[in-house]
Amino acid sequence: MAGFGKVGRPAPNSETALLRGTVRAEGSPLAGVLVSDGFRVARTDAQGCYELPLSANRGRFVFVSTPAGYWTDQFYLRTEQATAAGRADFTLRRVEQSDRFDFVFITDMHLENKKVGLAKFQASLREINQLQPRPAFLWSQGDISLQGHSGPDYAEALKLVDMPVRNGPGNHEMMLAKENPREDFEQLFGPTYYSFDWGPIHCIVLDGNKPISGVKDYKGVHGAVEGSELAWLRADLAAQPPGKPIVVGIHIPIVTTYPERRRENPPDAPYWEVTNRDVLADLFAAHQVRLVLQGHMHENERMMVKGVEYVESISISGCWWQSGSGLERGVDGSPRGYRIVSVDGTKVTHRYQPSCESRVDRQGEFYGLDKPVARGAAVPLVFNCYDAPHGATAEARLDDGAWQPMPALAAMNHEIGLAMTHHFRLLADTTTLAPGRHTITARVRWPGGETVEEQTAFTLAGD
């Protein structure tokens, strides 16, 4: 009968209904653990018990935010299952977690190109297993992509990973023809937004995908964190103690300059970025979020907004695995790869890592030096510093000559009409150099003080 749960008990589907449960580990109760219905957040008491008023705005899952020192792969229950039982209990296990560790962030797997992509993706997972120090966990933030029916291949590939994994959805996980576009992702991985702690940090996985009915392809999913997800995000952030490092992951970027760099892009392109970015930027600034990890654009872009660092991280598929067996690059010319995030107490840093067949032992490259360089008073020499943030400055010198300014350049990716970030250009006077072998050195200074220096040999053409 509608309105009743099992054994004639009134189903807890009103604002006044309570969902109860416990969080325990190895037989002992855990106090202070956050539990949510995707809208509200409750905290366990000294006996490990919680009461959660179930809202009409609740999500499809009840989930626990695994606290520092504990873990479980079963961190969620379907809300309908929990409400039918009248409770949701969670059992965690102890896991050693240091205050100093690395984790790996990957995005844009695009395994719909199975013929090329699957083997390369598997190779990257094996490579990640071998990183030293060994990563504490792997954070994957869409696109798998489930629209290309890649779920089983992706799930099978994850069996190669020798560490805990958490997954977030991309726009290509939204099954637009289904009544619940998130159904396929939820069947594989549970909730599309949630949080967890590891050691000293708090990690927030966001959904941020807004399916639009009647629209196909990538334009059918807009970026937005709103409604129940936004209410939960506010509650989750408010539950964190002051000073705790917070890292957020989302697929469609909150902060990006990609739309304005994309040629012939409409003024309103909500499929490229989150539409309520100002709301989120203010919220993250208020809670002193350290780092926001983003995907979607298949490039590296880094910038600070209101004291929070936002990073578009390179796709692990490069340009959708278009290079076949060869070196695969993203749309910004950076070799495909992933991001390694290092935590040392309250300090959070990160770096870009090229992967496998696209692994290079450099942090940037000059274009066109594989051919003889022309003689001239203003020969353009362009350097791509793969992961340089906005605000970086650069200089270069020929052989042992004087350092010369190398201004930022909006170098074009003509295939998609994109002005690329982190490129710099020297207009070099090569008329004073003798024909033959020479070197050029680029030195890029990042706003935070880090310096990248790369030297490359080239041949100067004769008259």
Phi, psi and omega in degrees: 000136180300140177091000180232144174270202182293152176055035175072006180287135177303130181291133182283076183240017179247171179297335183269351181289145180244136169257128181246160177180182179227157171235122184225159175217124179052040176086354182251145179288150177245123180266152173077017181270138180275135175230141185219155171257018181085003177223305176256163179232132175241164180232138181288149178270191184298336178269007181076014183260152175219159170232129184236111175296119182281124183263152172297341179268008183298159177273189182274000181222148164256131185219154178255138172273101186302126183279168179304135178089001182221161181202158168198145173280338180260068184269008185216157171226147174294137183301320181296324177292317181292318181291326177296322180276343181080005181199162176220110181254146181230137178242121181253166175236150178288137177223130179294126181225117180276162172281352177236119182196166171246152163225163184246135178247124177236155180205157174059066178284321177048060181280006171298335172272067189295323187301319180261316193288324188296313181295320179292321178296315178300320178297322178293322177296319177296321178297316179299323177301329186267358180299145176235127358294155181296130181298146179287322180202166178247130180244115183247127190235056176065171337282125181289312359248137181287335175300332177267016176061040184260004183305308181299320179295319180293313180300321179293319180297324181296342177295343177285341189281129183263032182206164176300151182229139169234140185240141170235157185270151170253177180298330180276010168263354180275112182273094194293340181275353184263153178300318172251099184297342182267004188304313184296317179296315183297325178296326181276318194229357178087220186296151181269349171217143185184184179215165176200157174255150168217120183056231185274356187252157175247127183248133181240119176262119180255157175271287175071014179253128181240097179296138180247120183293142175083002180243139184252170176061201186294337180285353180274002177230116178264160178268125178195137170244103188213181176058225183298323180297317180293319178298316177297317180301316178300316181293320181294316178296319181296336182278354183272140180291149179303138177088352180287127179296131182238130176240132182245141174236139178208155181273293178291127189295147171276318180235123179197152172257007183306312183302321181284342177270349182274119182295144178059034178268137179293155179302325179251102181233072186291352177278352179263335185209161178291130187285333179257046184299323183295321178299314182290320180299319177294319180296314181293322178296319181297328181260009175054044174302137184277319191208135174241116182263128187229162178230220168083322189263353178059040180207167169262127171214133185227133177203160177255135174226117178055039176083002180248133179271129177246130184232118162278121184257142185306145177287142175285344178264003183059235175265061175061035176062031185285344185276357183071230184276350185275188179298128185251130182243155170281182184289348179261008180085356179281137177301146182302154180174215186206181182238134176257121179255128181250132179243132176224089185067244179265002180268130180234120176232171181203162178209152178273139182231110172297154191234141167051238183296344178256013179290129175230146180262050178210164181251010177176175182205151170274144177271143168079009182275001175283350176243156179303137179275137183288157171274139180175167182278341182212069181275122183285124176238117189253131180244128175258106175268101199310326188231022181292133180281166171302140181095354177291149176239155185219155173215164182212160174215152177263128184051235179255025183285186182289148174289137180234143179301142178235089186296156175299146184228133174274072180295143187262134162268098189288338182297321180244004179066049184240128170281121188272146176276178176048036172248146182223151184227134171253128170268097191269139172268104182259007183289338181271357182264145176282148175304146179125204189275137178215176175233153170230135181241130175254138176230120184244127178254127180270155181305329180280357177108346180292143179238133176247131179227128180226133178245137182225139175274150175211165179249128177269128181291153175280175179292000000 
